Amino acid sequence: MASHRKPRTSVLASPAGRRTAAGLTTAALASVTLLSQSADAAPRAPKPTVEEVKQKVDDLYHQAEVATQKYNAAKERAETQRDTVDDLLDASAKRAEKMNESRRLLGTFASAQYRTGGMNPTAQLMLAKDPQQFVDRNHLMERLTGRQKQAVTDYQEQQAAAAKQRAQATRSLERLQASQASLKESKRSVQDKLAEARQLLSRLTAQEKARLAELERQKEAAAKRRAAEEARKQQERERQRQQDGDGSTGGSTGGSTGGGSTDDSASSKGAKALAFARAQIGKPYVWGATGPTSYDCSGLTQAAWKAAGVDLPRTTWDQVKVGQRVATKDLQPGDLVFFYDDISHVGMYMGDGKMVHAPKPGASVREESIYYMPIYGSVRPG
């Protein structure tokens, strides 16, 4: 007997069922994908501490200062090469005028020879109406021949000199282009370092910025304490020297003046340089600046010693080579103190372990302990 039961209908057989199943499948796949992505995702790096941020920012400022000195050196080279190129171009123009004069003289001789038709002296004598006239003319032509030879020699020398100057100008232009490329690269490096430092600082919360400021105050306080201690030791050394009767007349700033005219002159110049530097206190640090409204570190020391009548090179790397090397314990006002193993920063000694310097971007020319940064060495210009 035939069965009359209605056949079972699958849920997937109806359009509605298919849509429902498709939706469930999509949701399931999405869930699996999200779980997979969560499982594969790398753990987020922990946020750096304020101390770590400070260290990173300090490193970036230091790197920016190194790049600033490279920029200063490249700028100085570019300016020197530009002057050289200008001088060579002026000399080439003058040389070209001399060549034109030699060429015109040769043209005159060539025209004279053409007019005589290149006749030999015997023919000229036979055709001459007056023998004396021939003698005079022949003597003149002999003299002209000598001048022609000299004119040719002069022209050849002018040509060789012009070729040499063109080669020199070409090499100078190439060096100028290299200096300009280095200048551009150093500028970009400074800007990149400073931008990274600003970005790190901008991520700090108000509480973290307060902590950063406190760390900075602690570092400054420690440097001041060391400066005060070194000043006290120096005063003790001075008193001991005076008691020993060695005739020294130094003060708390260290060093024996010896009473000689050379030392007196150096001391006077150092005082003038220091007076200028202190007058700049409060003006902003700007990398690559040499005044009068802003300075970088070596720009300030260069301008200060120029006011005292001494020309210093532009970069810290060159300034450290000028003058007499001085031990830290023998520093006098106006002496230059250099910092870090790469000699990327410089300040001017004031006395009692303090200096005036243009510190870094965002800061102004100020007084500070020389022990705020690791000391490389010191020199006394003049």
Secondary structure, DSSP 8 states (H G I E B T S, - for coil): ----------GGGSHHHHHHHHHHHHHHHHHHHHHHHHHHS--------HHHHHHHHHHHHHHHHHHHHHHHHHHHHHHHHHHHHHHHHHHHHHHHHHHHHHHHHHHHHHHHHHHHTT--HHHHHHH-S-HHHHHHHHHHHHHHHHHHHHHHHHHHHHHHHHHHHHHHHHHHHHHHHHHHHHHHHHHHHHHHHHHHHHHHHHTS-HHHHHHHHHHHHHHHHHHHHHHHHHHHHHHHHHHHHHHHT------TT----TT-HHHHHHHHHHHHHHHHHHHTTT-BB-TT-BSSS-B-HHHHHHHHHHHTT----SSHHHHTTSSEEE-GGG--TT-EEEETTTT-EEEEEEETTEEEE--STT-BSEEEEGGGS-EEEEEE--
